[in-house]
Amino acid sequence: MKPTLLVATDFSQNSIPILQKAIELASTMDGIVHVVHVVESSFFTLKNKEYIHLQCLEKITKEIPSFVKEHFHCVEGELKSSIAEVAKAINATLLIIENNQNKYLAEKIFIGSDVQSIIKQAGIPVLVFKHTHTLEYKSILIPTDLSDTSAQFIKHIAALFPKARLTLLHLWNLPVEFRLSLYGLEKEDIEEFKQRCFQDTNKAIESFVEKNALPKERIHTLLLETLAFETLKEINPEMVAMHTSGAISLFAFNLLKESFTDVLIHKVD
């Protein structure tokens, strides 16, 4: 089955470039593209739904004549639930939205995407475009906690982007580091203990890759004690992809806010 990409748009200034980028991405995945536009309140329904549908579709086809008209969905309702319903109805593989961080407040309130709410309710991975230029996603950074859920997520990303090199980022720390000197360990002893902990962590991530049959020929592992957003700039991936379990983690949205590149987030229950 071909991947189905669903692009949620509010028809703001960058909507067509975002759609064009999504179409380019779909072509690299041998996928198809659908578009959803949600009319959120009666404030915007000065004309009937059919009129709005035709006007929006005309804007798309004027810029992208090859777009399949039947793949456009204009619906009324709450933004996050309506998008989730369309995604489920068409069995979407990936939801694509534009980052709305730089929009005016009024746009965010009335027509801008509530990114966090959409991610929480989507039920599928959500790719947030931070810019409009096209990327092939040759390098994807994936933070991992070495859990079974993380392994399944990595497999999913590997399947979605079969040509990408995957960097698995795992954070590790030195147990009770702040107490080691208090316990009588000398500087050299602490350094030796640190090296053993690092080696054990490195073996753990190697075992994680082997045990879960991850595509190790495409995987690079990276172990860090701490993660700063400046570090991400040094790594310079074309995409950062991460899963969150249960409630969306604060780190995920901090990453979404601070990242200089596209971010894919999947809420896993």
C-alpha positions in Angstrom: 0.0 0.0 0.0 1.3 3.4 -0.9 2.0 5.9 1.9 -0.7 8.5 2.2 0.4 12.0 3.3 -2.3 14.3 4.6 -1.4 18.0 4.5 -3.4 20.3 6.9 -3.5 23.8 5.6 -5.0 27.1 6.7 -4.2 28.7 3.3 -1.8 31.2 4.9 1.1 32.7 3.0 3.2 29.6 2.8 0.4 27.1 2.2 1.2 26.4 -1.4 5.0 26.1 -1.0 4.3 23.8 2.0 2.0 21.7 -0.2 4.6 21.6 -3.0 7.2 20.4 -0.5 4.8 17.7 0.6 4.2 16.6 -3.0 8.0 16.4 -3.6 8.3 14.3 -0.4 5.5 12.0 -1.5 7.2 11.5 -4.8 10.4 10.2 -3.1 8.2 7.8 -1.1 6.0 6.7 -4.0 3.1 8.1 -2.0 -0.1 10.1 -2.5 -1.1 13.5 -1.1 -4.4 14.6 0.4 -5.2 18.1 1.7 -7.5 19.0 4.6 -8.8 22.5 5.4 -10.9 23.0 8.5 -13.4 25.8 8.8 -13.4 26.3 12.5 -16.3 28.7 13.3 -19.3 30.5 11.9 -17.1 33.6 11.7 -15.7 32.2 8.5 -18.9 30.7 7.1 -20.2 33.8 5.4 -20.6 31.6 2.4 -21.8 28.1 2.3 -19.4 25.1 2.7 -19.6 24.2 -1.0 -18.5 27.8 -2.0 -15.6 27.6 0.5 -14.6 24.2 -0.8 -14.5 25.4 -4.4 -12.6 28.6 -3.6 -9.9 26.7 -1.7 -9.7 24.0 -4.3 -9.3 26.6 -7.1 -6.4 28.1 -5.2 -4.6 24.8 -5.1 -5.3 23.7 -8.7 -4.3 27.1 -10.0 -0.8 26.7 -8.5 -0.6 22.9 -8.8 -2.7 21.8 -11.8 -1.8 18.1 -11.3 -3.4 18.0 -7.9 -6.2 15.4 -7.7 -9.4 17.2 -6.8 -10.9 14.3 -5.0 -8.0 14.4 -2.5 -9.1 17.8 -1.1 -11.2 17.7 2.1 -12.9 20.8 3.3 -14.7 20.2 6.6 -16.3 22.2 9.4 -15.6 21.5 13.1 -13.0 21.7 15.7 -9.5 21.8 14.2 -7.7 19.0 16.0 -10.6 16.5 16.0 -11.6 17.2 12.4 -8.0 16.7 11.1 -7.8 13.4 13.1 -11.1 12.2 11.6 -10.0 12.9 8.0 -6.6 11.2 8.7 -8.4 8.1 10.0 -10.9 8.1 7.1 -8.3 8.1 4.4 -5.9 5.8 6.4 -3.2 8.5 6.4 0.4 7.4 7.0 1.8 10.8 7.9 0.2 14.2 8.8 2.1 17.3 7.6 1.5 20.7 9.1 3.3 24.0 9.0 5.0 25.5 12.0 3.0 28.5 13.1 5.5 30.0 15.5 6.0 33.2 13.4 2.3 34.0 12.7 0.6 36.9 14.1 -1.5 36.3 17.3 -4.8 36.8 15.5 -3.9 34.2 12.9 -3.0 31.7 15.6 -6.3 32.3 17.3 -8.6 32.3 14.3 -7.0 30.3 11.5 -3.5 29.2 12.6 -2.9 25.5 13.4 -2.7 24.6 17.1 0.3 22.5 16.6 0.4 20.9 20.0 -3.3 19.9 20.1 -3.1 18.5 16.6 -0.1 16.3 17.5 -1.8 15.1 20.7 -4.9 13.9 18.8 -3.6 12.9 15.4 -3.1 9.2 16.1 -0.3 9.1 13.4 3.2 10.7 13.1 3.0 14.4 12.5 5.7 16.1 10.5 6.1 19.8 11.2 7.7 21.7 8.3 9.9 24.5 9.7 10.7 25.8 6.3 9.5 25.5 2.7 12.6 24.2 0.8 12.5 20.6 -0.2 14.7 18.0 1.5 15.2 14.3 0.7 15.7 13.6 4.4 19.1 11.8 4.0 19.8 12.2 7.7 17.3 11.8 10.5 18.1 12.2 14.2 16.1 10.0 16.5 16.3 10.3 20.3 15.8 6.9 21.9 15.3 5.5 25.4 16.0 2.0 24.2 12.4 0.9 25.0 10.3 -1.5 22.9 8.1 1.4 21.9 11.2 3.3 20.7 12.3 0.3 18.6 8.9 0.1 16.9 9.1 3.8 16.2 12.6 3.6 14.7 11.4 0.7 12.4 8.5 2.9 11.3 10.7 5.8 10.5 13.2 3.5 8.7 10.3 2.2 6.5 8.9 5.6 5.8 12.3 7.0 4.8 14.2 4.0 3.3 17.1 6.1 2.0 17.8 8.0 5.2 20.7 7.5 7.5 19.4 7.2 11.1 21.4 8.6 14.0 20.1 7.1 17.3 20.7 9.6 20.1 20.8 8.2 23.6 21.4 10.2 26.7 23.4 8.6 29.5 24.7 9.8 32.9 27.1 8.7 35.5 25.1 7.2 38.5 25.5 9.2 41.8 28.3 11.3 40.2 27.9 14.1 42.7 28.6 11.7 45.6 31.6 9.8 44.2 34.2 12.1 45.7 32.2 12.0 49.0 32.5 8.2 48.9 36.3 8.5 48.8 36.9 7.9 45.1 39.9 9.7 43.6 39.7 11.6 40.3 41.3 8.7 38.4 38.9 6.2 40.0 35.9 8.4 39.0 37.2 8.7 35.4 37.7 4.9 35.2 34.2 4.4 36.6 32.8 6.8 34.0 34.5 5.0 31.2 33.0 1.7 32.3 29.5 3.2 32.5 30.0 4.6 29.0 31.1 1.3 27.6 28.2 -0.5 29.3 25.8 2.1 27.7 27.4 1.6 24.3 27.0 -2.1 24.6 23.3 -1.6 25.6 22.5 0.5 22.5 24.4 -2.0 20.3 22.3 -4.8 21.8 19.2 -2.8 21.3 19.9 -2.5 17.6 20.7 -6.2 17.2 17.8 -7.5 19.4 15.2 -5.4 17.5 16.6 -6.2 14.0 17.0 -2.5 13.2 18.7 -1.7 9.9 22.2 -1.4 11.3 23.8 -0.7 7.9 21.9 2.7 8.0 22.3 3.4 11.7 24.8 5.5 13.6 24.7 5.7 17.3 25.4 8.8 19.4 25.8 8.9 23.2 25.6 12.2 25.1 25.6 13.0 28.7 23.4 16.1 28.2 21.5 17.5 25.2 21.5 21.2 24.4 19.8 22.7 21.3 23.2 24.0 20.2 24.3 20.3 20.0 21.5 19.7 17.5 22.9 22.4 15.3 26.3 20.7 15.4 24.8 17.3 14.5 22.9 19.1 11.7 20.2 16.5 10.7 17.7 17.2 8.0 14.9 16.0 10.4 14.5 15.2 14.1 12.0 12.4 14.8 10.8 11.4 18.2 8.0 9.5 19.9 6.3 10.3 23.1 4.4 8.0 25.3 1.2 9.0 27.1 1.2 12.8 27.7 3.3 14.7 25.2 6.6 15.4 26.9 7.8 19.0 27.5 11.0 18.2 25.7 9.2 17.3 22.5 7.6 20.7 22.3 10.7 22.5 23.4 12.4 20.7 20.6 9.7 21.7 18.2 10.0 25.3 19.2 13.8 25.5 19.1 14.6 23.2 16.2 16.1 24.7 13.1 15.0 21.8 11.0 11.8 19.8 10.3 10.5 17.8 13.3 8.4 14.6 13.3 6.6 13.7 16.5 4.4 10.7 17.2 2.3 10.4 20.3 2.2 6.7 21.2 -0.4 5.6 23.8 
